[in-house]
Amino acid sequence: YKDINSSGVTLDNNKYNCMLEDSHNMLWLGTQYGLFILDRAGNMHYLGEEHGLENATIQSIQEDNNHDIWISTISSIYKIVVNKKEDNSVDFRIVCLEWSNRKEYSDLYEFCSLKLHSGELIFGRIDGFCRFVPENIVLTSCKTLPFFNSFKLLNKVI
């Protein structure tokens, strides 16, 4: 496999926590240092903290009925959407699920996830589990518009 992102991160010397072969025959490898994705063309993609993962220790990986990938880290659950481009390259969009009580989900357990026949996903926690239907998760953007309380041009307030 070749590292097409030139991240310098390799498959060597990693602790592998979990693996998944998705419906597109891509191999997802969850490690203590991030997520490696091997595609059918022999390319290796890497997703880590610099790509938006708050904690790069990947605990478990699941694929939902819409072919989106869900991963858990020690402290969060993420949805990863894979976009295939016209030139057969892939792009990844990572969304972190925000919970009303963030501390409640700060103890996600390694090696422990399941997709039920109903499509529900379950991610294990130290004291129980988090169960949800991915299609029912509403992703909202929270874009903040700029607010000007003063504007100066040539050091003069306008």
N, C-alpha and C positions, 0 to 999 in steps of 0.2 A: 504494500500500500504506500501511496505517496501523500505527503502532507501538503494539500493544495493551499492551505492558509498560511504556510510558512510560519507557523506558530512556534516551531522549535520543540514543541511538546511531543513526546514519542510514546509508543505503546509499551516500551520497556519499563521495567522497575515501577510498576503500578500495582496497587492492591485493587483487584476487581471486585466490586460489591454486587453487581447485577448485570444481566445481559438481556437483550430482547432483539429478535429478528422481526421487523415490522412487515406490514402487508406489501411494501414495495421492495422487499428483500434487502433492506438496509439493516446493518447490524449495529445496535446501540450498546455501548459499553460504559457502564457507570463506574467511576473510580473515585479514589480519595482526592484527586486533583481536578476533576471535571468529567465531562461527557465526551466520549469519542464516538464518531459515527463513521462507519465504513460503508461506502456505497457500492453499487454493482460494477462501476467503472474502475474500481480499485483506488478511489480517492479517500483520504482520511480527513474528516472535519473535526474540529475541536471546539467545544463550548465550555467556558469557565467563568470565573468572576468578572473578567474583563468584558464578557458578553452579556452581563446582567444577572448572573447567578449570585445571589447574596452569599451563599456558602457553597463551595464547589464540591463538597463531599456528596456524591450521588448515592442515595439510599435505595431507591427502587425505580423501576421504569414500567409503564403500561401504555398500551395503545387503545384509544377509544374507537367507537363505531364510525366516527368521521375520519379515521386514520390520523388523528392528531396524537402527539406523544405527551404523556404526563409523567413528570419525574418528581420525586421528593428528595429534598436535601435534609439536613439535620433540622432546619428551622422553617422550611417553606415547601409549598407545592407549586410547580410551574407547569404551564401548558406550552408546548413547543409546536408551532405550525411549520410544516415543511412546504416550501414553495418551489416547485420545479420550474425552471426557466426554459425558454425556447431552445437554448443551446445545451440543454440537458444538465446544466449545473443546478445546484440547489442553494436555497437561501433559507435561513431559519429565523423565525420570529418568536421571541421568548416573552411570555407574560407571567408575572408572579401573581398568584392569588392573594388578595388582601383579605384577611379575616377581621371581623369586628374586634376580636380579642386576640391579638397577635401572639401573646404568651401562651395561649391555649394550644397552639400548634407548634410550639418550639421543641417538641420532644418526639418527632417522627422517628420511627424505628427502622433500622436497616433490614434489608432482605424481605420486607414484609409488605406486599401489595397484591391485589387481586382484581381481576375484571370478572364481574358476574355475567350470567347469560342475559340478564336484563339490560346490560350495558353500564350498570353502576360500577364505579371504581371505589376501591377500599384501600386506604393507606394506613398501615399499623402505627400505633403510638405506644409509648411505654405503658400507659394506663387504659388502653382501649383502641379505638380506630376512628378514622375520619371516612365517612361514606357519603358519596354524592353522585348525581347523574350529570356527566359532563355537558350534555345538551342544555341543562337547566342553569348553567353558570353564565351569568350575564357579565360580559367584559365591558367596562365603561372607561372612557378616557377622561382624564382630569387635566385638561390643558388650561394653564393659567394665562390669561391675556395680560399684556403689559399694561401697567398703570403708571401714568405720569402725574406727578404732583407738582412738577416744575420743569420748564424747558428753557435752556439758555442758548442763545446764538451770539457768538462773538462776546461772550461773557455778559450778555444782557438778557434779563428775563423776558420771555415773549409770552 
